[in-house]
Amino acid sequence: MATDSAITWHENGKIDRIDETGWSKLIRVPSIYAGVSYWGEIGQVYDRDPFDQFLKRELGCEKFTDLPGLADHLAAVLNREAKGKPIAGAMGVHVAGYHPWEDGVRRPTLFHVHNGHAKWEIGHSYVASGDIVTVHSGSNEIGRVELGQLSQVTPHWVAEPRKVFEKYQDFPHTDCGLAKNLRLLDTPRITRNGQFLYFAFLWGKVQEAIEILNRIPEFSIPRDPADLGCRKGYIHTALEIAIGLYRVSNQSRVVGGTVSSLGIGDGRFVL
């Protein structure tokens, strides 16, 4: 599990300032060896002192026995602070650790407590490239098509109405079987973080480059894919690369600062 350290303040719908130091966005829950991270409009839920200090106090007052119980507690705390009403902005907390899957075996599990689903819909614009390809069916030519060149990408944020905070299981997926979830188990989960669309594109391309490099004989990132510490270092470094690309872009550093990472095993942490 890895997070950045940037906290963004808004004024009249615009970014007022970004604080990249002094905030902890990754909180350990040692009693069940879980990790918690948060994103979004935290100030609309609680603003009497730093949100990370508030969360640490709340988590320190309870004794948890399992991961779903931790996520349920966080949903109740957020709804209590929001007076049981939806806040205007989007906000959420990721809860990672181990929990039994459908076959009873304890494996990595991710819950997401948030106040409404949302997604990016991507529009694509193309211009004619002048390249013609011939389309065949078997040995028969059935037509010719002019290829287009991507000229513009237009993202559009689509969100359902804000509601009270609820717990959702992000992984393992509930809409597919055990076999598919097992195949996905070694794939890093990309979770919402600031301007998620830009971050997801950057993260995806970094992962794609690493996958290509790993096809070179006797080359491996991470050094030992079976070692939790190596996997932690890999995710930590990949996030640092994405933050570095933000730093040299024309975008505000809403993903920025320093990286905090935590390796979570079944009954142990790697710090």
N, C-alpha and C positions, 0 to 999 in steps of 0.2 A: 504494500500500500504506500502511495507516495502523493504528496501535495506540494503546492507552492506556498508562498507566504504573503501574497498580495491581498490587501483589503482595500476596497474601493468605496469612496464616499460620493454620493450624488447630491446635486443641488439643482432643483427645477428641471429634473429629467436629464441633466448632463453630468459628466464626470467632473467632480470638484477637486479631488485629490486621491492619491493612491499611496498607502502606507505599506512598504515591503518588509518592515522589520517589527519585531516585538510581538507578533501574533503567532499563536500555535494553532494550526489548522488540522493537525493530526494528533489525536488524543488516545492514549492507551487505556484499556480496561483490563487490568491484570487478573481480576478474579475469574474471567472466562477466556482470557487471552484473545481479546478482540480489539479492533481499531475503529475509531470514529473520526470522520471528517465532515466538514460542513461547507456549504456554498450558498450564494444568493443573498437576498435582502434580510440579513440577520438583524439589522437595526429596527425593522418593523416588528420583530418578535420581542427583542430585548435590547435595551440601550442604556441601562443604568450603570454598567461598567463593561469592560471588554467581554465579548461573547465567549471567548475561549475560557476565561476564568469562570464565567457563569456555568458553562457546560461541565467543567471539571468539578465544580461544587456539586452540581446535580448528580453526576455520575458517582461521586465519592460518598454520597448519602445512601446509596442503595447497594444491596448484595444481589448480584445477578447469578442465575443458574444456567442460562442458555442464551443464545444469540437472538431468537425471536422475542424473548422477554426484554432484552436490552432495547431492541427496536420499538417495541410497544411502549416502554417507559419513555423513550425520547419523544414519541408521538404525543403522549399524554402531557409531557412537560411543555412542549411547544404550543399545544392547544391551550394549556393553562395560561401561559404568558400572553397568548394572543386573545385571551378572554373568550375562547370558544368560537371565535369568528374567523373567517378567512382574511388573511392580510392581502394587500393589493399586489405585492410583488411575488416573484417566484423564489422559493427557498427550500433547501433540503439538507438531509444528513445521510451520509453513507455509513453503513455498519458492516464490517467485514470480520470474519472469523471462521470457525468450524462448527458444523451442525450435521446431524444425520440426513443423508439423502433418502430417496424412496426405498433403497435396498438396505437401509439401516447402517450403512458405512458412513462414518464422519469424514466429510470432505470440505474444501473451501466453499463458503457460502457468502452471498452479498445481499443485504437488505438495503432498501432506499426509503427513507421517510421523507415525504414531500407533500406539497399542497396543490398538485395538479399536473397531469402529463402535458408534455409539449414536445415539439420536434421541429427540425428545419426541413422545409420543402425547397428543393433546388431546381431552379429554372436554368436551361442551357440555351444559348444562342449560337448559331453557326453561320459561317459565310462559305460560299463556294470556294473550293480549293483548286478547281480545274483538273483534278485527278479523276479519271474514269476507270471503274472496275467492271469486269464482265461477270455476270452471274450465271452459273450453270446448274442444271439439274441432271446429274449423271454426265453424259457426254454431250448433252444438248444445251446450247446457249439460249437462255430465256430472257435476257435483257441486260441493260447496262445502267449503272448508277454512278452519278457524280458524287464524290466524297465531299463532306463538309468539314471545315476546320473550326474548332471551338473558338469563339470570339469573346464570349462573356458568360459569367456565371452569376445568377441572381438568386441569392438566398432569401427565403421568406419564413419568418418565425410563426408557427401555428401552435396556439396553446388553448387548452380547454379552460373554462372559467375557474378562477382560483377557488379552492375549497379548504376545509380543515385538513390538518396534517393526518396522513395515514401511512401505514407500513405496507411496502410492496417488496416482493421477492424478485430481485433482478437476476440472481444466479444461485443455483441452477434454474434454467428457464422452466416455467410451469407449462408451457405450450408445446413441449417436445419431450421425447422419451429419454431414458437413462443413457442409452448408447450415444446419442448426439451430444448430450451434456458432458459425457466423459471425453468425447473428442474435443470439445471446446475448453476443457479444463485447463490446459496449458497456455491458452491464449490470454494475454493481458486484457483486463476489462477497462475500457475507456469510459470514464464517468464524467458527468458534467463538471466543468471547471471554468468559470468566467465566460468568455466568448467561446462557447463550446464548439461552434462550427469551425472557426479558424484553428483552434487547438486540435480538433479531431483530424483535420486535413494534415496538419504538420505531423502529428503523432503517427497517422497512418503511413505517411511517406517514410518516416524514420524506420518504422517496423518493416516496411517493404524492402528498404535498403539492407537492413540487417538480415532478413530472410535470404536475400540474394547472396550476401557475403557468406552466410552459413552453408551455402552449397559448394563453397571452395573446400577441397579436401583438407582435413586437419585444421580447419578454422572454426571457431565457435564463439558466439556472443549469446548468452553469457559463457564464461569460461567453463563452468560445469552446470548444465541445465538442471541437474538433479539436486543441486545444493541450494538450500533456501537463501543463504547469504549471497551467493552469486546472482540468484534471480532478483533479490532485493537491490543489489548494486546495478543490475541491468535496468530495472524500472527507474531507479533514481537518476541514472545517467541519461536515459532517454528523455525524461522530463526536463532535465537541465538543458538538453539540446533544444527542445521546443521553447523553453524560456529564452534561450539565447537568440533564437530566430525572431521571437517577439521583440526582443531588445533592439534589434537592428531594423525592424519594420517601422512603418509610419503609424502603427496602432498604439493606443495607450497600453501601458504594461499591466493590464488587468490580470494577466497570467505572468507572474514575475517574482522577484525576490529570490529567496533561497529555498532549496528543496529539503523537505523532511520525508524520511522513508522508514518503514517498519516492516520487517519480515514476520509473518504470522504463521506459526506452525500449530499443530494440534497439541496444545499444552506447553507452548514455548514462544518466546519472542526472539527475534534477531534484531538488535538495535544498530 
